[in-house]
């Protein structure tokens, strides 16, 4: 079992930056592939980015490539999402998620992830 808690969200102007953190408790984080999802009002939850358990494989949605960076510090049991050049369309609730059993790579389907944080609001004003 692992518990996930997101932090770092808030209100930012377009073009600005935010860094989200996902702190894990319970089992060692290095066992899990980690993902950041987001869900905007009226839209489905989508995978924004993910990182394999080793950190060697990452995935980025086309909409965030070149602007967002995912990283992990397994010793601190924390995953980060650095978001730069934010746009109004990045406004959403962001969720951290963990997958124990995918193997190599990053699963892109939300049902693959067993554990979820409570979500944190990111609002980008234009």
Buried (B, 14 or more C-beta within 10 A) or exposed (E): EBBBBBBBBEEBEBEEEBBBBBBBEEBEBEEBBBBBBBBBEEEEBBBBBBBBBEBEEBBBBEEBEEBBBBBBEBEEBBBBBBBBEBBEEBBBBBBBBBBBEBEEEBBEEBEBBEBBBEBBEBBBEE
